[in-house]
Amino acid sequence: MNVLVVGTGYVGLVTGLCLSMHGHHVTCVDQDQAKVDALSRGISPIYEPGLEDLLQAQLQANQVQFLSYVPTDVIIDIALIAVGTPSMATGEADLSAVFAVVDELARTLPPHCLLATKSTVPVGTGTRIEALLRSASRSDIRVASLPEFLREGSAINDTLNPERLVFGVNDAETEQQLRSLHAAIEAPVVVCDRATAEMIKYASNAFLATKISFINEIANICERVGADVSKVAQGMGLDSRIGASFLRAGLGYGGSCFPKDTRALVNIAGQVDYDFTLLRAVVEVNQRQRLEPIRRLYEWLGDLQGKSITLLGVAFKPGTDDVRESPSIELARELEAAGANIRFCDPVVKQFHDNGRHFEVTDDPFEALHHADAAVLVTEWPQFIKLDWTQAAKQMRQLFLFDGRNVLDPGEMEAAGLILSNIGYRPKHTYAVV
Ligand code: UGA
């Protein structure tokens, strides 16, 4: 098939390349000319394992091309919209990029194309797109919802081997076309109407976020009652009705999806006069959880004024260079406001901007920890887990270490001379063996 993908972020680029691997001819469009130039030369603008190799292979095979405009001289059977839908101040998803693309596609798509949304869009957006197309005299274009479930860091594998496909369609022809597009993928398909597909995406992310906030609350209680949250999660997760995934307590969820989508779903509910109490609490718990180390830092250091604090990890999770809504940045803002000096370390992120300010990041933990009064492990990169902590401790002025992801072995840290705290109490010796 001939596929047009508009937007070359994580979703658009990975989807486009994976479809091209399956033999489809893919044209990826992005308004950022510099990005298009880099992609055309085989350079990926984002860090995602395996992505650059895949890009180069598909360029070489002539299965994919990158343009900064929607071409009118290329055959297109299906157009996918994969542009950003960031949060507005109200929490509502900003659809201006989506509608700008629809506007352009209304002028450029050949007759009887299928247009599907990959971007996470509020329930009812498909219907709004259809209305826009109708008012542009393009009722010939059919509209579908094709939500994406890939995770950053494992995006290619998630796209090639999804646990399910969801087709939000209004007619059998569209369903058939989407089945053909995904013919190379073996996965259960949920066929439903567009609004249902749009809701499946939000409900999935909201449920995963709920699991995280739930275990984080349990962790905070564990710390106060002297229980071990890691074992609690293990004991809960072995119940197949609960499942073990997304029960890792830590500094909460970040990234470009969960924070935005949970806020958007609260907003969607509000627009139909429904107070989504549970999800509001999930968002609030997450906000508080990011700042959990601060309480302990005050206990350890008294005053934070002039103290040197190292944040290990800037990416919102390992395996990506994405810093959007990263707990590290939020934590740094608060610590700076309390007068602390912050140093950042990350194996992949080299620099970032926050509120117009530029921050440098070193990839050398020893350099970052030099003369530190305390360190907080924010992102569980393997480089930090495997660090020679005895040597690391020698760099530090004071030996306080907060493990914000519960990945460091308390016994090992004690042997290195470090004073360790983490999320939820984790005793050094435990007799529970599974
Ligand atoms: C998430 C979903 O997992 C994808 O299915 C979805 O397609 C994507 O959002 C999206 O909507 O585009 P992603 O944000 O890449 O994917 O990352 P996750 O691996 O889901 O992690 C999200 C956040 O939760 C991270 O900050 C991670 O550190 C945190 N997390 C995850 C925990 O704190 N505890 C856990 O047990 C699991």
Boltz pocket constraint, residues with backbone or C-beta under 6 A from the ligand:
constraints:
  - pocket:
      binder: B
      contacts: [[A, 120], [A, 148], [A, 149], [A, 150], [A, 151], [A, 152], [A, 153], [A, 205], [A, 208], [A, 212], [A, 245], [A, 246], [A, 247], [A, 248], [A, 249], [A, 250], [A, 251], [A, 252], [A, 253], [A, 254], [A, 255], [A, 256], [A, 257], [A, 258], [A, 261], [A, 316], [A, 317]]
      max_distance: 6.0
